[in-house]
Amino acid sequence: MLDNLSDRTPRILTPEQRRARDAARKADAEQAMREHEAAQRAFHANRERLKAERLAREASGK
């Protein structure tokens, strides 16, 4: 194990490797955003459903 990060030699990427890495990162970020947005939509839909059920129960007098 290295004791100091400065002991590591930097990994040199070719321009093609850098473009491939950047494309993969962008695709991962876009997928993460889609998953986050879907989770948010599901959360809000469930919250609204529960709120409607609660209001209906309260209106009926339990």
Buried (B, 14 or more C-beta within 10 A) or exposed (E): EEEEEEEEEEEEEEEEEEEEEEEEEEEEEEEEEEEEEEEEEEEEEEEEEEEEEEEEEEEEEE
